Amino acid sequence: MKVLHIANFGGDNLTNITGIGAVVSQLAKCQILLGHNVKVGIIIPNKKYLYQDGYYLIDSKMRFFNLINSFSPDIIIFHSLYNVRYLQFGKVLRKYGIPYLIEFHGGATIQNANKGKLKKKIANYLGFFNFVKKAKGLIYLNQQEQHLSVMHAINPNYCIIPNGIDIPKCNVLDKTVRDKVEFVFLGRIDMVHKGLDILLDALRILCDEGWHSYVHFSFYGAPDNPGDFFDRVNALTDIASFEGPIFGSNKIKMLCDKHIYILTSRYEGMPLTVLEALSCGCPCLITSQTNMEDLIVQHQCGWITPLSSISIAREIKRSCTEYQLNKRKLIRNSMNAVRGYEWDKIAKDSINCYERYVECAN
């Protein structure tokens, strides 16, 4: 099968790869290992991927047209939604009868639609509703994302393809709690998107109640929209520290050493960091808006908190107590929760999905 993925991998900075870019590159690699002919079109130059085999810069309609002509894909997968070039590309594909799917990566949920609501409403009526309507189908990361989608009424045809993970081989059942329960946040330092403003308010509450003697929070990530994040963390040195970005084997080792992963986002698709943390034996404390509630509840591998500082502070205290009482069970449940999310399985499921839509198009 000939598949073309189209995505934004971020700008020229070698470390500036989007979460979607990381997912697409791994998915494409695994699909190739299954014997399929897979290429990736990137819409903004990225030095890390631009000159790799199988990656093509398509920052104009002409470059896209040339790639389509030379490759003749069976199907196109657009990753994310709101990019004007996608409207141009969609017209080319409809003209030549090439089917395409759209994978939103959380971008079509009610919470995300409310971000820049007026701009998105105008964009939808100027072309994106039609782009979605003419797609052969939509791809959601899980059933919860589909349920929250504002695009379901525009195009009801969909399939579920979750994000995947490379499960590390490490023994974490014997993690020990020394002086404090170690919480970790891993992701972009974005005060609004990741709910860090509310989380830091919760840490202030915990400090005032003396909990800095029992817990510590490490923040790992690259600044995106940090706002006053650094000033606020520096004012909470008894309970929190900023450790900077971390990658590869260092990231896995760090997660294997931590106890509880925390993510208090206002909206997400299916964050890879939650899967990574679970695979390293870290139960997760998340908000419902993180869009992973079903997985956490089903496997009893964490805690769900409302998006408020008082509630988050309360759940942190509760999770500390329960972790120390049921540490091995929570670690084991966390690792079991990600079984079935291995990338090779996700790649097989994705190809099966694509083939169904190609058959319907013929």
Secondary structure as the mmCIF struct_conf table of DSSP 4:
data_model
#
loop_
_struct_conf.conf_type_id
_struct_conf.id
_struct_conf.beg_label_comp_id
_struct_conf.beg_label_asym_id
_struct_conf.beg_label_seq_id
_struct_conf.end_label_comp_id
_struct_conf.end_label_asym_id
_struct_conf.end_label_seq_id
STRN STRN1 LYS A 2 ALA A 7
BEND BEND1 ASP A 12 ASN A 13
TURN_TY1_P TURN_TY1_P1 LEU A 14 THR A 15
HELX_RH_AL_P HELX_RH_AL_P1 GLY A 19 LEU A 33
TURN_TY1_P TURN_TY1_P2 LEU A 34 GLY A 35
STRN STRN2 ASN A 37 ILE A 42
BEND BEND2 ILE A 43 ILE A 44
HELX_RH_AL_P HELX_RH_AL_P2 LYS A 47 LEU A 50
TURN_TY1_P TURN_TY1_P3 TYR A 51 TYR A 51
BEND BEND3 GLN A 52 GLN A 52
TURN_TY1_P TURN_TY1_P4 ASP A 53 GLY A 54
STRN STRN3 TYR A 55 LEU A 57
BEND BEND4 SER A 60 SER A 60
HELX_RH_AL_P HELX_RH_AL_P3 LYS A 61 PHE A 71
BEND BEND5 ASP A 74 ASP A 74
STRN STRN4 ILE A 75 HIS A 79
BEND BEND6 SER A 80 LEU A 81
HELX_RH_AL_P HELX_RH_AL_P4 VAL A 84 TYR A 96
TURN_TY1_P TURN_TY1_P5 GLY A 97 GLY A 97
STRN STRN5 TYR A 100 GLU A 103
TURN_TY1_P TURN_TY1_P6 HIS A 105 ALA A 108
STRN STRN6 THR A 109 THR A 109
HELX_RH_AL_P HELX_RH_AL_P5 ILE A 110 ALA A 113
TURN_TY1_P TURN_TY1_P7 ASN A 114 GLY A 116
HELX_RH_AL_P HELX_RH_AL_P6 LYS A 117 ALA A 123
HELX_RH_PI_P HELX_RH_PI_P1 ASN A 124 PHE A 128
HELX_RH_AL_P HELX_RH_AL_P7 PHE A 129 LYS A 133
TURN_TY1_P TURN_TY1_P8 LYS A 134 LYS A 134
BEND BEND7 ALA A 135 LYS A 136
STRN STRN7 GLY A 137 TYR A 140
BEND BEND8 LEU A 141 ASN A 142
HELX_RH_AL_P HELX_RH_AL_P8 GLN A 143 HIS A 147
TURN_TY1_P TURN_TY1_P9 LEU A 148 LEU A 148
STRN STRN8 SER A 149 SER A 149
BEND BEND9 VAL A 150 MET A 151
TURN_TY1_P TURN_TY1_P10 HIS A 152 ILE A 154
STRN STRN9 TYR A 158 ILE A 160
STRN STRN10 ILE A 165 ILE A 165
TURN_TY1_P TURN_TY1_P11 LEU A 173 ASP A 174
BEND BEND10 ASP A 179 LYS A 180
STRN STRN11 VAL A 181 LEU A 186
BEND BEND11 GLY A 187 GLY A 187
STRN STRN12 ILE A 189 ASP A 190
TURN_TY1_P TURN_TY1_P12 MET A 191 GLY A 195
HELX_RH_AL_P HELX_RH_AL_P9 LEU A 196 ASP A 208
TURN_TY1_P TURN_TY1_P13 GLU A 209 GLY A 210
HELX_RH_3T_P HELX_RH_3T_P1 TRP A 211 SER A 213
TURN_TY1_P TURN_TY1_P14 TYR A 214 TYR A 214
STRN STRN13 VAL A 215 TYR A 220
STRN STRN14 PRO A 223 ASN A 225
TURN_TY1_P TURN_TY1_P15 GLY A 227 ASP A 228
HELX_RH_AL_P HELX_RH_AL_P10 PHE A 229 ASN A 234
TURN_TY1_P TURN_TY1_P16 ALA A 235 ILE A 239
STRN STRN15 ALA A 240 GLY A 244
HELX_RH_AL_P HELX_RH_AL_P11 GLY A 248 ASP A 257
BEND BEND12 HIS A 259 HIS A 259
STRN STRN16 ILE A 260 LEU A 263
BEND BEND13 ARG A 266 ARG A 266
BEND BEND14 GLY A 269 GLY A 269
HELX_RH_AL_P HELX_RH_AL_P12 LEU A 272 SER A 279
TURN_TY1_P TURN_TY1_P17 CYS A 280 GLY A 281
STRN STRN17 CYS A 284 THR A 287
HELX_RH_3T_P HELX_RH_3T_P2 SER A 288 THR A 290
BEND BEND15 ASN A 291 ASN A 291
HELX_RH_AL_P HELX_RH_AL_P13 GLU A 293 HIS A 299
TURN_TY1_P TURN_TY1_P18 GLN A 300 GLN A 300
STRN STRN18 GLY A 302 THR A 305
BEND BEND16 LEU A 307 SER A 308
HELX_RH_AL_P HELX_RH_AL_P14 SER A 309 LEU A 325
BEND BEND17 ASN A 326 ASN A 326
HELX_RH_AL_P HELX_RH_AL_P15 LYS A 327 ALA A 337
TURN_TY1_P TURN_TY1_P19 VAL A 338 GLY A 340
STRN STRN19 GLU A 342 GLU A 342
HELX_RH_AL_P HELX_RH_AL_P16 TRP A 343 ALA A 361
#
